Amino acid sequence: HRPSSTFELYTVEDFQMMRDTYIQYVDRSYKFDDPVPPTEGYSLHVKGTPQPYYAKKQHVADGGQRGLYASRDIHKGELVHNGTKSDVSFPNANAYRRFLFGLPKREMGCDVTEWTWTQQQGENGPLKLMTGFTISILINEGRTDEDVNVLPESDVSPLFYSTRDIQKGEELLTTYETLYDAEHGAVGLM
């Protein structure tokens, strides 16, 4: 791991490098055509309208992590994230490896390994390796259950909703351990 002081927010160019590498090594037909820049997220509801959060880097004294913060008040039960519009999957472990080793910057590979999870595609669907190429990937984990304010509908759902009212400027936090597993062996990475 890198020291947290080196965690910078990704630029449009950084996200574009990751997207280009995905197209080159994983899926040549994939289209990233959302008008919202990846540094602002993606179109959540109406094409061109980003989701209700922004990315911010904390001060080094506060840990220096990157995270997501509410850009406006968010009401309990409101859709905050739709993974079907931002997440990508890898067909197999070899495609994932080709992608990682094809990334033009070494630190991108480190970030992607931290931003990768396995997720079952629907109730009876296959288990897939997943990641994302927008700021939505920066949602952090709450330290306690009380910290968590955003959760998916179920452990197979890509739709995340607010679990309570969230004030503008408040960090969006979820839980990793009870959501998506990191069953890397089940998808051929171990």
C-alpha positions as CSV (number, residue, x, y, z in Angstrom):
1,H,0.0,0.0,0.0
2,R,1.0,3.6,-0.7
3,P,1.0,6.2,2.1
4,S,-2.4,8.0,2.2
5,S,-0.7,11.3,1.5
6,T,-0.1,10.1,-2.1
7,F,-3.8,9.4,-2.8
8,E,-4.8,12.1,-5.2
9,L,-8.2,12.4,-6.9
10,Y,-8.2,11.0,-10.4
11,T,-8.4,13.4,-13.3
12,V,-10.6,13.0,-16.4
13,E,-7.4,11.9,-18.2
14,D,-6.6,9.3,-15.5
15,F,-10.1,7.8,-15.8
16,Q,-9.9,7.9,-19.6
17,M,-6.6,5.9,-19.5
18,M,-8.4,3.3,-17.4
19,R,-11.3,3.2,-19.8
20,D,-9.1,2.9,-22.8
21,T,-7.1,0.1,-21.2
22,Y,-10.4,-1.7,-20.4
23,I,-11.5,-1.4,-24.1
24,Q,-8.0,-2.5,-25.4
25,Y,-7.6,-5.5,-23.1
26,V,-11.1,-6.6,-22.0
27,D,-13.9,-5.6,-24.3
28,R,-13.2,-3.8,-27.6
29,S,-16.9,-3.2,-28.2
30,Y,-17.6,-1.5,-24.8
31,K,-18.8,2.2,-25.0
32,F,-18.2,4.7,-22.3
33,D,-20.6,7.3,-23.7
34,D,-22.1,9.1,-20.6
35,P,-21.9,12.9,-21.0
36,V,-21.1,13.4,-17.3
37,P,-17.3,13.4,-16.8
38,P,-16.1,10.5,-14.6
39,T,-14.7,13.1,-12.2
40,E,-18.3,14.1,-11.5
41,G,-19.7,10.5,-11.7
42,Y,-22.2,9.5,-14.3
43,S,-25.9,10.1,-15.3
44,L,-27.9,8.8,-12.4
45,H,-31.5,9.6,-13.6
46,V,-31.6,11.9,-16.6
47,K,-28.8,11.7,-19.2
48,G,-26.3,14.4,-18.3
49,T,-27.4,14.9,-14.7
50,P,-24.8,13.5,-12.2
51,Q,-25.6,11.8,-8.9
52,P,-25.9,13.7,-5.6
53,Y,-22.2,13.6,-4.5
54,Y,-18.7,14.7,-5.3
55,A,-15.2,13.4,-4.6
56,K,-12.9,15.0,-2.1
57,K,-9.6,14.2,-0.6
58,Q,-9.4,14.6,3.1
59,H,-6.5,16.6,4.7
60,V,-3.5,14.4,5.5
61,A,-4.1,15.1,9.2
62,D,-7.5,13.5,8.8
63,G,-6.1,10.4,7.0
64,G,-5.7,11.7,3.5
65,Q,-8.3,9.3,2.0
66,R,-10.4,10.0,-0.9
67,G,-14.2,9.8,-0.4
68,L,-17.6,10.8,-1.6
69,Y,-19.6,13.7,0.0
70,A,-23.2,14.8,-0.5
71,S,-23.5,17.7,-2.9
72,R,-27.0,18.4,-1.6
73,D,-29.3,17.1,1.1
74,I,-30.3,13.5,0.4
75,H,-33.5,12.1,1.7
76,K,-33.9,8.7,3.4
77,G,-34.7,6.1,0.8
78,E,-33.3,8.1,-2.2
79,L,-31.4,6.4,-4.9
80,V,-27.7,7.5,-4.5
81,H,-25.8,5.1,-6.8
82,N,-26.8,2.8,-9.7
83,G,-23.9,0.4,-10.5
84,T,-25.5,-0.6,-13.7
85,K,-24.5,2.8,-15.1
86,S,-21.0,2.9,-13.7
87,D,-19.6,-0.5,-12.9
88,V,-17.8,-2.8,-15.4
89,S,-17.2,-6.6,-15.1
90,F,-14.4,-8.8,-16.3
91,P,-15.3,-12.1,-18.1
92,N,-12.5,-14.0,-16.4
93,A,-9.4,-13.6,-14.3
94,N,-7.1,-13.5,-17.3
95,A,-8.9,-10.5,-18.7
96,Y,-8.6,-8.8,-15.3
97,R,-4.8,-9.5,-15.3
98,R,-4.4,-8.2,-18.8
99,F,-6.2,-5.1,-17.8
100,L,-4.1,-4.6,-14.7
101,F,-0.8,-5.1,-16.4
102,G,-1.9,-2.9,-19.3
103,L,-2.5,0.1,-17.2
104,P,0.0,2.9,-18.0
105,K,0.6,4.0,-14.4
106,R,1.6,1.5,-11.7
107,E,-0.4,3.3,-9.0
108,M,-3.5,2.8,-11.1
109,G,-3.1,-1.0,-10.7
110,C,-2.8,-0.6,-6.9
111,D,-6.0,1.4,-6.8
112,V,-7.9,-1.0,-9.1
113,T,-7.0,-4.0,-6.9
114,E,-8.5,-2.1,-3.9
115,W,-11.5,-1.1,-6.0
116,T,-12.3,-4.6,-7.2
117,W,-14.9,-6.9,-5.7
118,T,-16.9,-10.0,-6.7
119,Q,-20.6,-9.7,-7.2
120,Q,-23.2,-12.2,-8.1
121,Q,-25.2,-11.0,-11.1
122,G,-28.8,-11.3,-9.9
123,E,-30.2,-14.0,-7.6
124,N,-29.0,-17.0,-9.6
125,G,-26.5,-15.3,-11.9
126,P,-22.8,-15.9,-12.2
127,L,-20.2,-14.4,-9.9
128,K,-18.2,-11.6,-11.6
129,L,-15.2,-9.5,-10.9
130,M,-16.3,-5.9,-10.9
131,T,-14.8,-2.4,-10.7
132,G,-15.7,1.1,-11.7
133,F,-14.1,4.0,-13.6
134,T,-15.9,7.0,-12.1
135,I,-15.7,8.7,-8.7
136,S,-18.5,6.4,-7.5
137,I,-15.7,3.9,-6.7
138,L,-14.5,6.1,-3.9
139,I,-17.3,5.4,-1.4
140,N,-15.7,4.5,1.9
141,E,-16.7,2.1,4.6
142,G,-18.2,3.4,7.9
143,R,-16.4,2.4,11.1
144,T,-19.6,1.6,12.9
145,D,-23.1,0.6,11.8
146,E,-24.2,4.1,12.8
147,D,-21.8,5.6,10.3
148,V,-23.3,3.7,7.4
149,N,-25.7,5.9,5.5
150,V,-25.9,4.2,2.0
151,L,-26.6,0.5,1.3
152,P,-27.7,-1.6,-1.7
153,E,-31.2,-3.2,-1.8
154,S,-29.6,-6.6,-1.4
155,D,-26.2,-8.3,-1.6
156,V,-26.7,-8.8,-5.4
157,S,-28.2,-5.4,-6.1
158,P,-26.2,-2.6,-7.8
159,L,-28.7,0.0,-6.6
160,F,-27.6,1.9,-3.4
161,Y,-30.1,3.9,-1.4
162,S,-29.7,6.3,1.6
163,T,-30.6,4.6,4.9
164,R,-31.3,8.0,6.6
165,D,-31.4,11.7,5.7
166,I,-27.9,12.8,4.7
167,Q,-26.9,16.5,5.0
168,K,-25.0,18.4,2.3
169,G,-21.3,17.9,2.9
170,E,-21.6,14.7,4.9
171,E,-19.5,11.8,3.8
172,L,-21.3,8.9,2.1
173,L,-20.4,5.6,3.8
174,T,-21.3,2.0,3.3
175,T,-20.2,-1.4,4.6
176,Y,-18.0,-3.7,2.6
177,E,-18.0,-6.9,4.7
178,T,-21.7,-7.6,4.5
179,L,-22.1,-6.5,0.9
180,Y,-20.0,-7.8,-1.8
181,D,-17.5,-10.5,-1.1
182,A,-14.0,-10.6,-2.3
183,E,-14.2,-14.2,-3.5
184,H,-11.2,-13.9,-5.7
185,G,-10.5,-17.6,-5.7
186,A,-14.0,-18.3,-7.0
187,V,-13.3,-16.2,-10.1
188,G,-9.8,-17.7,-10.7
189,L,-7.5,-15.1,-9.1
190,M,-6.0,-17.4,-6.4
